[in-house]
Amino acid sequence: MTARETALKILSDVEKNTEFSDSVLRRYFNQAELSRVDQNLARELVSGVLRQRAKLDWLLDGSLKRGLKSLNTLEANILRLGLYQVAFLDKIPAFAAVNESVELVKRFGRKEIIGLTNAVLRDIIRNKKYLKKPDTGDKVKDAGIEYSHPEWLIERWAKQLGWDDTLKILEFNNSPAPVIIRANRLKPSAEILFEQLEAGGFEPKFSEILPQAIEINNPSGLVDNELFVRGHFYFQDSSAQAAGMLFGAKAGDSILDLCAAPGGKAGLAIEQAGGRADMFALDRSLRKLPRVRENFIRLGLDSWYLINGDAVDIKFKTPFDLVLADVPCTGLGVIRRRLDLRWRIREADIQRMAGLQSRILENAAGLVKPGGALVYSTCTLTPEENQDQIMGFLNRHPEFFLDPAEKYLPAMLVQNKFMATWPQIHQMDGAFAVRLIKNKNI
């Protein structure tokens, strides 16, 4: 199977299923015998089409007499792939993109679409239609097309943050996501890891604000490298690492992670405790727990227990020193990493997620020891899931109080005692976290 055939099948699977594109990519790469070069091309094509889908569809719809609706899913994705290569990939000659698209139609589409595919793509190239900007007279609609985001989300951000910040977030979401790793505190120092990465040609760069975060500018071959295999680091964005700095885990702590998969934050808590804490890693999905186990073993972590259970109603006989609630959320802060999320999420999901988060928090309240801590975190930008959620919880639970985030984090990442990272401000994924303490006298 070629890179383009793989990309076509992945795009069609993503459209038909609830599985996210990164998961589908991993599955196909494990099954298909693709070279590293072809894997990189397939990933670029899938990511690009998902990232630019509204713009691609707008251009194609205006070039097809009967519009995109006249094509089936496979045929539409073939045209999207061809147009993406023409409009956004300078390294691929236009004639090659057209010819490869025609070959895909011959193999997977209807015969009558072969000539149409050739004609439409050549017309767009000849008239440079891909340089055209939308001008409908409605700035929200135009931004939705130009930046390929749903209009309801653009309107919501514009009301919440203003138009200028909204445009910055849209641009951020369409930029390539850097590869960030977290140095394992239980291994040789981050400085030694940095030197080893540098010697390996991975072009590392230290974060200016997070001590264990390293950006990798040349990640090719990193997952096959001995440093990864031996657990010297974990792939984790800066915003997630920042949230982890609120854990304050200590040696001897009993820790419960209510939503543990894939194990990144739980692993960080164990590392903070010097490897001398008891970690109970819970997840509702039995299917995800093997990956948590795999990550813990690779990182060299001890004293952990995996539990298949629901954070909404799980009970324990003994409360914990530290409870982590990295809750399910709408994920609107990580759109640049989960490219198909923008097309899956609906505005109604915000209230649905907020309701689930509230139920998890209610249960978590009873799982914390007096004097213990509850750390709540999300990777989204909505007030309903972030500050409003926490203020509502504190109103219902006067036995808890805020532990100011500035005690644990640089001031630039703190907003009203909460941790808050904003793509348009911090140039990292959007996230929210708060550390709450349960009164000792309860």
WOLINGI-V802485 format. One record per residue. RES is the residue in one letter. SS is DSSP state (A for helix, B for strand, O for the rest). OMEGA is omega in degrees with one decimal (999 if undefined). Layout:
BEGIN
((RES;SS;OMEGA) (RES;SS;OMEGA))
END
This chain:
BEGIN
((M;O;-179.2) (T;O;178.4) (A;A;-178.2) (R;A;176.3) (E;A;178.0) (T;A;179.1) (A;A;179.5) (L;A;-179.3) (K;A;179.0) (I;A;179.4) (L;A;180.0) (S;A;176.7) (D;A;-179.8) (V;A;-178.5) (E;A;-175.8) (K;A;-171.2) (N;O;177.9) (T;O;-178.4) (E;O;-179.9) (F;O;-173.2) (S;A;-178.7) (D;A;177.4) (S;A;178.8) (V;A;177.2) (L;A;-179.9) (R;A;-178.2) (R;A;-179.2) (Y;A;-179.1) (F;A;177.2) (N;A;-176.7) (Q;A;-173.9) (A;O;177.7) (E;O;-179.7) (L;O;173.8) (S;O;177.8) (R;A;178.8) (V;A;-179.8) (D;A;175.5) (Q;A;180.0) (N;A;178.8) (L;A;179.0) (A;A;179.1) (R;A;178.8) (E;A;-178.8) (L;A;179.3) (V;A;-179.0) (S;A;-177.5) (G;A;179.7) (V;A;179.0) (L;A;-178.3) (R;A;-174.3) (Q;O;-168.6) (R;A;-178.0) (A;A;178.3) (K;A;178.5) (L;A;-178.3) (D;A;178.7) (W;A;179.1) (L;A;-178.8) (L;A;-178.7) (D;A;179.6) (G;O;-178.7) (S;O;179.5) (L;O;-177.2) (K;O;-179.0) (R;O;175.6) (G;O;-179.2) (L;A;-177.9) (K;A;179.2) (S;A;-178.4) (L;O;173.2) (N;O;-173.9) (T;A;-179.3) (L;A;-178.6) (E;A;178.2) (A;A;-179.8) (N;A;175.0) (I;A;178.8) (L;A;177.0) (R;A;178.9) (L;A;179.9) (G;A;-178.2) (L;A;178.5) (Y;A;179.5) (Q;A;-179.5) (V;A;-170.7) (A;A;-169.9) (F;A;-178.0) (L;O;-179.2) (D;O;-173.5) (K;O;179.6) (I;O;178.8) (P;O;-177.4) (A;A;-177.7) (F;A;179.2) (A;A;178.7) (A;A;179.4) (V;A;-177.8) (N;A;179.7) (E;A;178.0) (S;A;177.7) (V;A;178.8) (E;A;177.6) (L;A;177.9) (V;A;178.7) (K;A;-176.3) (R;A;-170.4) (F;A;-174.8) (G;O;177.8) (R;O;-177.8) (K;O;-176.3) (E;A;-179.4) (I;A;-176.0) (I;A;-179.9) (G;A;179.6) (L;A;179.7) (T;A;179.2) (N;A;-176.1) (A;A;-176.8) (V;A;-178.5) (L;A;179.2) (R;A;177.3) (D;A;179.3) (I;A;179.2) (I;A;-176.0) (R;A;-177.3) (N;O;179.0) (K;O;-179.0) (K;A;-178.4) (Y;A;176.5) (L;A;-175.8) (K;O;177.0) (K;O;177.0) (P;O;179.6) (D;O;-176.8) (T;O;-173.8) (G;O;178.9) (D;O;-172.0) (K;A;177.2) (V;A;178.2) (K;A;179.4) (D;A;179.0) (A;A;177.8) (G;A;178.2) (I;A;-174.2) (E;A;-177.6) (Y;O;177.3) (S;O;174.0) (H;O;176.9) (P;O;-175.2) (E;A;-178.5) (W;A;-179.0) (L;A;177.4) (I;A;178.3) (E;A;-179.0) (R;A;179.3) (W;A;179.3) (A;A;178.2) (K;A;-176.2) (Q;A;-168.2) (L;A;-174.1) (G;O;-172.8) (W;A;-177.4) (D;A;178.9) (D;A;177.9) (T;A;178.8) (L;A;178.7) (K;A;178.0) (I;A;178.8) (L;A;178.0) (E;A;178.7) (F;A;-177.4) (N;A;179.4) (N;O;177.6) (S;O;178.7) (P;O;179.2) (A;O;179.1) (P;O;174.8) (V;B;-179.6) (I;B;175.5) (I;B;174.6) (R;B;177.6) (A;B;178.9) (N;O;-176.9) (R;O;-178.5) (L;O;177.7) (K;O;174.5) (P;O;-169.7) (S;O;177.2) (A;A;179.4) (E;A;177.9) (I;A;177.2) (L;A;179.6) (F;A;-179.5) (E;A;179.6) (Q;A;177.5) (L;A;179.1) (E;A;179.2) (A;A;179.4) (G;O;177.4) (G;O;-177.0) (F;O;175.8) (E;O;-179.7) (P;B;176.0) (K;B;179.9) (F;B;171.0) (S;O;178.8) (E;O;-174.6) (I;O;-177.4) (L;O;-168.7) (P;O;-175.9) (Q;O;-174.6) (A;B;179.0) (I;B;175.6) (E;B;-179.4) (I;B;-176.2) (N;O;175.6) (N;O;-171.5) (P;O;-175.6) (S;O;178.5) (G;O;-174.5) (L;A;-177.1) (V;A;177.7) (D;A;-175.6) (N;O;-178.9) (E;A;-180.0) (L;A;176.9) (F;A;-177.3) (V;A;-178.5) (R;O;172.2) (G;O;180.0) (H;O;178.3) (F;B;179.6) (Y;B;176.8) (F;B;-177.9) (Q;O;-179.0) (D;O;-178.0) (S;A;-177.9) (S;A;177.5) (A;A;176.4) (Q;A;178.1) (A;A;177.5) (A;A;-179.6) (G;A;178.8) (M;O;176.8) (L;O;-175.1) (F;O;-178.6) (G;O;-177.5) (A;O;-177.8) (K;O;176.5) (A;O;179.6) (G;O;179.8) (D;O;165.0) (S;B;-172.1) (I;B;174.4) (L;B;171.6) (D;B;-173.3) (L;O;-177.8) (C;O;-160.9) (A;O;-172.0) (A;O;5.1) (P;O;173.9) (G;O;-176.3) (G;A;-177.9) (K;A;176.4) (A;A;178.0) (G;A;178.1) (L;A;179.1) (A;A;178.2) (I;A;178.5) (E;A;179.0) (Q;A;-178.8) (A;O;179.3) (G;O;-178.8) (G;O;-175.5) (R;O;175.8) (A;O;174.8) (D;B;-177.1) (M;B;174.2) (F;B;-174.2) (A;B;-175.7) (L;B;168.9) (D;B;-179.2) (R;O;-175.9) (S;O;176.6) (L;A;-178.6) (R;A;-176.2) (K;A;-174.5) (L;A;176.9) (P;A;178.5) (R;A;175.4) (V;A;178.8) (R;A;-179.5) (E;A;-179.7) (N;A;179.2) (F;A;-179.5) (I;A;-179.3) (R;A;-178.9) (L;A;178.0) (G;O;-176.5) (L;O;179.2) (D;O;173.1) (S;O;176.0) (W;B;-176.9) (Y;B;179.8) (L;B;-177.1) (I;B;173.1) (N;B;-177.3) (G;O;-175.8) (D;O;-179.1) (A;O;-177.8) (V;O;-173.7) (D;O;179.0) (I;O;179.1) (K;O;175.5) (F;O;-179.9) (K;O;-175.8) (T;O;178.2) (P;O;-171.6) (F;B;174.8) (D;B;-176.3) (L;B;176.3) (V;B;178.1) (L;B;176.7) (A;B;174.8) (D;B;-161.0) (V;O;169.4) (P;O;-177.5) (C;O;-179.8) (T;O;174.3) (G;O;-174.3) (L;O;175.5) (G;O;-175.7) (V;O;-178.1) (I;O;-178.7) (R;O;177.7) (R;O;178.1) (R;O;-166.5) (L;O;-179.1) (D;O;-179.3) (L;A;-177.4) (R;A;-179.1) (W;A;-178.5) (R;A;-172.6) (I;O;177.2) (R;O;-177.7) (E;O;179.6) (A;A;-179.7) (D;A;-178.7) (I;A;178.9) (Q;A;179.0) (R;A;178.8) (M;A;179.2) (A;A;177.4) (G;A;178.2) (L;A;179.6) (Q;A;179.2) (S;A;179.7) (R;A;177.0) (I;A;178.9) (L;A;179.0) (E;A;179.3) (N;A;-178.8) (A;A;-177.8) (A;A;-178.7) (G;O;-177.4) (L;O;-177.9) (V;B;175.0) (K;B;167.1) (P;B;-175.0) (G;B;179.5) (G;B;-175.1) (A;B;173.2) (L;B;178.4) (V;B;-179.4) (Y;B;179.9) (S;B;175.5) (T;B;172.1) (C;O;-179.6) (T;O;-173.2) (L;O;-173.8) (T;O;176.8) (P;O;-177.5) (E;O;-178.1) (E;O;-174.6) (N;O;-172.9) (Q;A;179.1) (D;A;178.5) (Q;A;-177.1) (I;A;179.0) (M;A;175.7) (G;A;179.1) (F;A;-179.1) (L;A;176.3) (N;A;-179.8) (R;A;-174.4) (H;O;-179.6) (P;O;177.6) (E;O;177.5) (F;B;173.5) (F;B;-178.4) (L;B;169.3) (D;B;-170.4) (P;O;-177.7) (A;A;-178.1) (E;A;175.6) (K;A;-172.3) (Y;O;-169.8) (L;O;171.4) (P;O;-175.2) (A;A;-176.9) (M;A;-179.4) (L;A;-175.0) (V;B;178.8) (Q;B;179.6) (N;O;178.2) (K;O;175.7) (F;B;164.9) (M;B;177.4) (A;B;173.8) (T;B;-176.9) (W;O;-178.7) (P;A;-174.5) (Q;A;-179.3) (I;A;-171.6) (H;A;-177.8) (Q;O;172.4) (M;O;-179.1) (D;O;177.6) (G;O;-179.1) (A;B;-179.6) (F;B;175.7) (A;B;179.1) (V;B;177.0) (R;B;-179.6) (L;B;178.8) (I;B;176.5) (K;B;-176.5) (N;O;-178.5) (K;O;-173.5) (N;O;-179.8) (I;O;999))
END
